Amino acid sequence: MKLTQKQKLFADYYISSGNGTESAIKAGYSKKTACEMGHENLRKPHIVEYIKERNDKLESERVADMQEVRELWSKILRNQVEGVEMKDILKASEYIAKTNGAFLDKVEHKGDLGLNITIDYGDDDE
């Protein structure tokens, strides 16, 4: 279901304020019914879904993903960021190497673990 212009305005104001009554007034609902309209709008699935989608999009725009982080490390490594010191370049190279598996530690265990492994082939007839 598509949102009306008023519902969209309400949802957008609600995303920034978190206040249903205030958002309803700003969206153009009557001050007398703003509280009820705010409550009612927040119970409509298509409005709630719009608010959720917008919040998810805003959140994803605020939080860097691993691709962005690795690109930043690469810029630092290549000295493409102003004010970069050698320690920053070395740290960026370390992070890049670690995320590419360059420093995997091999652990070797010697000794009896006390395990008994039984394999059942399912051929009990023989």
Backbone torsions as a table, in degrees:
resi	resn	phi	psi	omega
1	MET	NA	136.6	-178.1
2	LYS	-86.2	143.7	179.4
3	LEU	-79.8	144.4	172.0
4	THR	-75.0	167.2	179.2
5	GLN	-59.8	-40.6	179.9
6	LYS	-65.4	-41.5	179.0
7	GLN	-64.5	-40.7	179.2
8	LYS	-64.4	-45.2	177.1
9	LEU	-59.8	-45.0	178.3
10	PHE	-56.4	-49.9	-177.4
11	ALA	-61.6	-43.1	-179.7
12	ASP	-64.4	-41.3	176.7
13	TYR	-66.7	-38.5	-179.2
14	TYR	-64.1	-37.9	179.0
15	ILE	-59.6	-38.9	-177.5
16	SER	-84.5	-29.7	-175.1
17	SER	-105.7	-32.4	-176.2
18	GLY	75.3	8.5	-178.2
19	ASN	-114.8	114.4	-176.5
20	GLY	-65.0	-43.8	-178.7
21	THR	-65.0	-49.5	179.4
22	GLU	-59.9	-41.4	-179.3
23	SER	-66.6	-38.5	178.4
24	ALA	-64.2	-42.4	178.4
25	ILE	-62.8	-47.5	-179.7
26	LYS	-63.6	-29.5	-179.6
27	ALA	-79.8	-9.2	176.0
28	GLY	108.6	6.5	175.2
29	TYR	-75.6	156.3	179.8
30	SER	-62.4	141.6	177.8
31	LYS	-62.0	-30.7	-180.0
32	LYS	-65.7	-37.3	-174.6
33	THR	-108.9	6.6	-174.4
34	ALA	-58.3	-41.8	-179.0
35	CYS	-62.4	-47.5	-179.7
36	GLU	-66.2	-41.2	-178.7
37	MET	-67.3	-39.2	176.7
38	GLY	-60.7	-46.8	179.1
39	HIS	-62.9	-44.9	-178.8
40	GLU	-63.8	-44.1	-179.8
41	ASN	-61.7	-36.2	-178.8
42	LEU	-75.8	-2.7	175.5
43	ARG	-104.7	-4.6	179.9
44	LYS	-85.6	120.4	-174.6
45	PRO	-55.5	-39.1	-177.2
46	HIS	-70.1	-30.7	176.4
47	ILE	-74.4	-43.6	178.3
48	VAL	-60.6	-41.5	179.3
49	GLU	-64.6	-41.9	177.3
50	TYR	-60.6	-45.0	179.6
51	ILE	-61.9	-43.6	179.8
52	LYS	-62.5	-46.6	-179.7
53	GLU	-61.5	-43.1	179.5
54	ARG	-65.5	-42.0	178.4
55	ASN	-63.8	-41.6	178.1
56	ASP	-62.2	-42.1	179.9
57	LYS	-66.0	-44.0	178.6
58	LEU	-62.5	-40.0	179.9
59	GLU	-65.2	-42.3	-178.9
60	SER	-68.0	-27.6	177.0
61	GLU	-74.4	-26.4	-178.0
62	ARG	-85.6	-26.7	-174.5
63	VAL	-106.0	126.1	-179.9
64	ALA	-71.7	139.2	173.8
65	ASP	-91.4	174.6	-175.7
66	MET	-62.5	-32.6	178.2
67	GLN	-61.5	-45.7	178.7
68	GLU	-63.4	-40.6	-179.8
69	VAL	-63.6	-45.9	-179.2
70	ARG	-65.7	-35.1	176.8
71	GLU	-64.8	-40.3	177.4
72	LEU	-63.4	-46.1	178.4
73	TRP	-57.5	-39.9	-180.0
74	SER	-66.0	-39.9	177.4
75	LYS	-63.5	-41.0	178.1
76	ILE	-64.3	-45.8	180.0
77	LEU	-58.4	-38.6	-178.5
78	ARG	-87.4	6.8	178.3
79	ASN	59.5	40.2	179.5
80	GLN	-99.9	8.3	178.2
81	VAL	-117.0	133.7	-177.0
82	GLU	-65.9	141.8	175.2
83	GLY	77.8	19.3	-178.2
84	VAL	-80.0	131.2	176.9
85	GLU	-101.4	165.4	-178.6
86	MET	-57.9	-38.3	179.8
87	LYS	-62.6	-34.6	177.9
88	ASP	-68.9	-40.4	178.7
89	ILE	-64.0	-44.1	178.9
90	LEU	-64.3	-40.5	179.5
91	LYS	-65.5	-41.8	178.4
92	ALA	-62.4	-41.9	179.4
93	SER	-65.2	-36.7	177.3
94	GLU	-63.7	-45.8	179.5
95	TYR	-61.4	-43.8	179.5
96	ILE	-62.6	-45.3	179.9
97	ALA	-61.9	-43.6	-179.6
98	LYS	-62.8	-42.5	-179.0
99	THR	-71.3	-15.2	175.6
100	ASN	-98.3	7.0	174.8
101	GLY	80.0	21.7	-176.1
102	ALA	-72.9	-23.9	-175.2
103	PHE	-115.8	42.1	178.9
104	LEU	-73.6	127.6	177.8
105	ASP	-87.1	133.5	175.3
106	LYS	-95.7	130.5	179.0
107	VAL	-113.2	125.5	-179.9
108	GLU	-113.8	132.5	179.1
109	HIS	-117.0	130.0	176.1
110	LYS	-118.2	138.0	177.1
111	GLY	130.2	172.3	-178.7
112	ASP	-85.7	122.7	177.7
113	LEU	-88.6	-6.8	-180.0
114	GLY	74.8	28.2	-179.2
115	LEU	-97.4	137.7	172.1
116	ASN	-117.3	123.0	-178.1
117	ILE	-109.3	125.2	178.3
118	THR	-115.4	130.6	178.5
119	ILE	-110.2	122.3	179.6
120	ASP	-104.8	113.4	-179.5
121	TYR	-88.1	-4.8	176.9
122	GLY	77.8	11.0	-178.6
123	ASP	-103.8	66.0	-178.7
124	ASP	-77.6	-12.9	-177.5
125	ASP	-71.7	-23.1	-174.8
126	GLU	-84.3	NA	NA
